[in-house]
Amino acid sequence: MTSRRGASERIRADLRADIESGRLEPGAALPSTAELARRYKVAAETARLAVTKLKEEGLVVGRTGAGVYVRPRPPLRRLGVDRYDKAKWRDCDQVAFIADRIASGRTWERNDQTQTVRRIPAPARVSAALGLPDEADVYERARLVREQGTPTHTLTSYYRPEHVEGTRLLELTAGPAGPGGGFRVLYEQGLEIAHMTEELQARMPTPAELETLSLPSGEPVVELHRTARTADGVVVEYAVGVHAASRFTWSYSFEVPDSARSAS
């Protein structure tokens, strides 16, 4: 057992080195289990164990009946501050996911986003974020975003009913909520977003997320919590996003603060 484990670790280390060095590029096929077994003079099960470990690490993905491949890592940039530029959604028609695609040089369709909307009693975290009593009613707008048919992330926003009733935010039509999306709708309601807080946490996905995002074994997700406020501090949206970790590069650009100078 120890010998087999050692041989498996050697195969895994060699394949990992090939992937990290670029000798095996994203999308490239791994040698078959039989080929690895011959190359390393081990049993097929030993080679299979090495590949299984690489799957668990998220470095490779299996395709039924077609082998195992180095996981593609497309350079889809998930912008930080710039994705919320008011000129994009207030004056033009670039909702956040479209801004990301344009910045990445990628194509997009409005129906890459689909949604469901329902009125529900607010979960505790949502009511706290929106400043509502426990289990007060909120509108939940749950989106699934795809790129060329592959799910990239989910984003579920919660709103006070008085902020969104009678607006495009409650429509089920695929795509953003009209020109400029949800932020434009809130702007038209006199609720212009002026301040945004985002918190990120990496974790392993739930079984439901594995299915929804079509994630391979070993793929982590990045969970995002977003709170949007007006200039006078009114919270107009609380959102939770779940992103397939390998499908995004998170990009932030900002001025470096100098609190000592501002205080003087």
QUIWO-V169714 format. One record per backbone hydrogen bond with DSSP energy under -0.5 kcal/mol. NH is the residue of the N-H (numbers start at 1). CO is the residue of the C=O. If there is no record, write none. Layout:
{{NH | CO} {NH | CO}}
This chain:
{{5 | 1} {6 | 2} {7 | 3} {8 | 4} {9 | 5} {10 | 6} {11 | 7} {12 | 8} {13 | 9} {14 | 10} {15 | 11} {16 | 12} {17 | 13} {18 | 14} {19 | 15} {20 | 16} {21 | 17} {22 | 18} {22 | 19} {23 | 18} {24 | 18} {25 | 23} {27 | 70} {28 | 25} {30 | 68} {36 | 32} {37 | 33} {38 | 34} {39 | 35} {40 | 36} {41 | 37} {42 | 37} {46 | 43} {47 | 43} {48 | 44} {49 | 45} {50 | 46} {51 | 47} {52 | 48} {53 | 49} {54 | 50} {55 | 51} {56 | 52} {57 | 53} {58 | 55} {59 | 54} {60 | 54} {61 | 69} {63 | 67} {64 | 62} {66 | 63} {67 | 63} {69 | 61} {70 | 28} {71 | 59} {76 | 74} {77 | 75} {78 | 249} {79 | 77} {80 | 251} {83 | 80} {84 | 81} {85 | 82} {88 | 85} {89 | 85} {90 | 86} {91 | 86} {94 | 88} {95 | 93} {99 | 95} {100 | 96} {101 | 97} {102 | 98} {103 | 99} {104 | 100} {105 | 102} {106 | 101} {112 | 109} {113 | 110} {114 | 144} {116 | 142} {118 | 140} {120 | 118} {120 | 138} {122 | 136} {127 | 123} {128 | 124} {129 | 125} {130 | 126} {131 | 127} {131 | 128} {132 | 127} {135 | 122} {136 | 133} {138 | 120} {139 | 159} {140 | 118} {140 | 138} {141 | 139} {141 | 157} {142 | 116} {142 | 140} {143 | 141} {143 | 155} {144 | 114} {145 | 153} {146 | 112} {147 | 150} {150 | 147} {151 | 149} {152 | 145} {153 | 145} {154 | 242} {155 | 143} {156 | 240} {157 | 141} {157 | 155} {158 | 238} {159 | 139} {161 | 137} {163 | 160} {164 | 160} {164 | 161} {165 | 161} {167 | 164} {170 | 167} {171 | 168} {175 | 113} {178 | 176} {181 | 178} {184 | 180} {185 | 181} {186 | 182} {187 | 183} {188 | 184} {189 | 185} {190 | 187} {191 | 186} {194 | 229} {195 | 229} {197 | 227} {199 | 225} {201 | 223} {203 | 221} {205 | 219} {210 | 206} {211 | 207} {212 | 208} {213 | 209} {214 | 211} {215 | 210} {219 | 216} {220 | 218} {221 | 203} {222 | 243} {223 | 201} {223 | 221} {224 | 241} {225 | 199} {226 | 239} {227 | 197} {228 | 237} {229 | 195} {230 | 234} {233 | 230} {236 | 228} {236 | 234} {237 | 228} {238 | 158} {239 | 226} {240 | 156} {241 | 224} {242 | 154} {243 | 222} {244 | 152} {245 | 220} {247 | 244} {248 | 245} {249 | 76} {251 | 78} {251 | 249} {262 | 258} {263 | 259} {264 | 260} {264 | 261}}
